[in-house]
C-alpha cells in the first residue's frame, strides 16, 4: 500500500502538533506539582 506524499506530510504535521501539545501540558503539570510541593 503506497501513501501519497501529501498524506505523509499531513501525518507528520499532525504527529508534531500532538507531540508539542503533550510536551507543553507535561511542562504545565510539572510546574504545578513543584508549586504544590513548595506550598506543602
TORDO-802367 format. One record per atom (N, C-alpha, C): residue in three letters; x, y, z. Coordinates in steps of 0.2 Angstrom, whole numbers, padded with zeros to 4 digits, always signed. Each point is the difference from the previous one (the first is absolute). Example, Ala and Ser with C-alpha at 12.3 -4.5 7.8 and 13.67 -1.06 7.14 Angstrom:
2
ALA+0066-0028+0039
ALA-0004+0006+0000
ALA+0004+0006+0000
SER-0002+0005-0004
SER+0004+0006+0001
SER-0004+0005+0003
//
This chain:
40
UNK+0004-0006+0000
UNK-0004+0006+0000
UNK+0004+0006+0000
UNK-0001+0005-0005
UNK+0005+0005-0001
UNK-0004+0007+0002
UNK+0002+0004+0005
UNK-0003+0006+0002
UNK+0003+0006-0004
UNK-0004+0005-0002
UNK+0002+0006-0003
UNK+0004+0004+0004
UNK+0005+0004-0003
UNK+0004+0004+0004
UNK-0003+0005+0004
UNK-0006+0003-0002
UNK-0004+0005+0003
UNK-0003-0003+0007
UNK-0002-0007-0001
UNK-0003-0003+0006
UNK+0005-0001+0005
UNK+0006-0002-0002
UNK+0006-0001+0005
UNK+0002+0007+0003
UNK+0000+0005-0004
UNK+0001+0007+0003
UNK-0005+0002+0005
UNK-0006-0002-0001
UNK-0006+0002+0005
UNK+0001-0004+0006
UNK+0002-0006-0001
UNK+0001-0005+0006
UNK+0006+0003+0004
UNK+0005+0002-0003
UNK+0006+0002+0004
UNK-0002+0007+0004
UNK-0004+0004-0004
UNK-0002+0007+0004
UNK-0004-0002+0005
UNK-0005-0005+0000
UNK-0005-0001+0005
UNK+0004-0003+0006
UNK+0005-0005-0002
UNK+0004-0003+0005
UNK+0004+0005+0004
UNK+0003+0005-0003
UNK+0004+0005+0003
UNK-0005+0004+0004
UNK-0006+0002-0002
UNK-0004+0004+0004
UNK-0002-0004+0006
UNK-0002-0006+0000
UNK-0001-0004+0006
UNK+0005+0000+0005
UNK+0006-0001-0003
UNK+0006+0000+0004
UNK+0001+0006+0004
UNK+0000+0006-0004
UNK+0001+0006+0004
UNK-0006+0002+0005
UNK-0006-0002-0001
UNK-0005+0001+0004
UNK+0001-0005+0007
UNK+0002-0006-0001
UNK+0002-0004+0005
UNK+0006+0003+0004
UNK+0005+0002-0003
UNK+0006+0003+0003
UNK-0002+0006+0005
UNK-0004+0005-0003
UNK-0002+0006+0003
UNK-0005-0002+0006
UNK-0004-0005+0000
UNK-0005-0002+0005
UNK+0005-0003+0006
UNK+0005-0004-0002
UNK+0004-0003+0005
UNK+0004+0005+0003
UNK+0002+0005-0003
UNK+0004+0006+0003
UNK-0005+0003+0005
UNK-0006+0001-0002
UNK-0005+0004+0005
UNK-0001-0005+0006
UNK+0000-0006-0001
UNK-0002-0005+0006
UNK+0006+0000+0004
UNK+0006+0000-0002
UNK+0006+0000+0004
UNK+0001+0006+0004
UNK-0002+0006-0003
UNK+0001+0006+0003
UNK-0006+0000+0006
UNK-0006-0002-0002
UNK-0005+0000+0005
UNK+0002-0005+0006
UNK+0003-0006-0001
UNK+0002-0004+0005
UNK+0006+0003+0004
UNK+0004+0004-0003
UNK+0006+0004+0004
UNK-0004+0005+0005
UNK-0005+0003-0003
UNK-0003+0005+0004
UNK-0004-0003+0006
UNK-0003-0006-0001
UNK-0003-0003+0005
UNK+0005-0002+0006
UNK+0006-0003-0002
UNK+0005-0002+0004
UNK+0002+0006+0004
UNK+0001+0005-0003
UNK+0003+0006+0004
UNK-0006+0003+0005
UNK-0006-0001-0002
UNK-0006+0002+0004
UNK+0000-0004+0006
UNK+0001-0007-0001
UNK+0000-0004+0006
UNK+0006+0001+0005
//
